[in-house]
């Protein structure tokens, strides 16, 4: 009885093992195609950040600097700039102190101003120049809807991967099945040409007054958002 049970169990085991090996072998031999899908999008930056520095290089007394700060605030308000868009870069103290030479100290204060367009940024630069603040520069540009645009580009990239796979397999009379592997090769932060930004803003700084320069002509180069998706598709 024991012997017959052992033989029956061994027979079942022999029948099971070949079935498992064949399943694994079929999976390994599954036909597939690997492709990369790429997409990009150009977007106009709608957040332009200006660095504004007031220091004793241009104004000899601390009182003069404080008066200039008030004039700056009035100027920005007259341009329709919300005060909440102006922040102090150095939050540790009212003024930074730089030791120039022995027993000599220079007071300096740096602001960051967020504007919504290149035209507004140009108007700010020109207006501050007229009240004696010339140390103004573009520190960075951003886009408020950048995450939404990133998602759009990712979707376009994976659609491009599918289109490419169908094109290649269709030429062989095959059909693309479900994706087996998807790798999101995200390129990270969008980029813009710093040279293009500098050239445009240089033309603003060289203007004598607002009438000599049409701020409507000022533009920043678009931000480029890129995405690459690597996909392995099953071939049916």
LUMVOPA-829665 format. One record per residue (C-alpha): x, y, z. Coordinates in steps of 0.25 Angstrom, whole numbers, plus 5000, padded with zeros to 4 digits. Example, Ala and Ser with C-alpha at 12.3 -4.5 7.8 and 13.67 -1.06 7.14 Angstrom:
BEGIN
504949825031
505549965029
//
This chain:
BEGIN
500050005000
501150095004
501950064991
500750084982
500450224989
501950264987
501950224972
500650304970
501250424977
502550414968
501650404956
500950534959
502250604962
502850554948
501550604941
501650744948
503150774946
503150774931
501850864931
502550964940
503750964931
502950984918
502251104924
503551174928
504151144914
502951204907
503051334915
504551344912
504251324897
503151434897
503451524885
503551674888
504051804882
504751914890
504552054885
504852204890
503752304890
504152454890
503352584891
503652724895
502852854897
503253004896
502553084907
502653234910
503153264924
502153344933
502953354945
504153444943
504953474956
505853594957
506953624967
506953764972
508153804980
508353944988
509653974994
510654084998
511354074985
510354174979
509854234992
510754285003
509854285015
508954175022
507754275022
507954305007
507754155005
506554145014
505954265006
506254194993
505554064998
504254145000
504354214986
504554074981
503254024988
502454144982
503054114968
502653974968
501254004973
501054104962
501453994952
500353904958
501353814965
500753734977
501653754990
501553614993
502353584980
503553654986
504353584997
505653605004
506753505000
507553525013
506553495024
507553495035
507753645036
507253775031
508553805023
509653715020
511053765024
512253745015
513653775020
514353845008
515653885015
516153905029
515053985037
514254005025
512853935023
511853945012
510353925015
509553845004
508153795003
507653694992
506253674988
505553574979
504353624971
503453524963
502753584951
501853514941
502453554928
503653594921
502953734918
502653754933
504053724936
504553824926
503653924931
504253904945
505653914941
505454044934
504654104945
505654064956
506754124947
506054264947
506154264963
507554224964
507454074965
508254014954
508753874960
507553794955
507653664947
506853544943
507153434953
506353324948
505053294940
503953194943
502653144938
501453134947
500853014940
502152934938
501652804944
500352804935
501252824923
502252714928
501052614928
500552654914
501952634909
502052494916
500752454909
501252494896
502552424897
501852294901
500852304889
502052334880
502652204885
501352124882
501352184868
502752144865
502552004870
501351984862
502052044850
503151944851
502451824854
501351854844
502451854833
502651704837
501151674837
501151664853
500251724863
500751804876
500151754889
500251804903
501451874909
502351784917
503251894922
503152044923
504352134927
504152284929
505452354925
505052484930
506052594927
505752684939
505552834939
505252904927
506352994921
506453124914
507553194907
508253284917
508953354906
507653394899
507153444913
508353534915
508353584901
506953634902
507153694915
508453764911
507653844901
506653884911
507853934920
508454014909
507154094907
507254234911
505754244915
504454174913
504154244901
505454204894
505054054896
503753984893
503553884904
502553814896
503653764888
504353694900
504253544900
504953434907
505253304900
504353194902
504553084913
504752944906
504152824913
504652694908
504252544911
504752414907
503952284909
504652144907
503552034905
503651884903
502351834895
501951694894
501751644879
500551564878
//
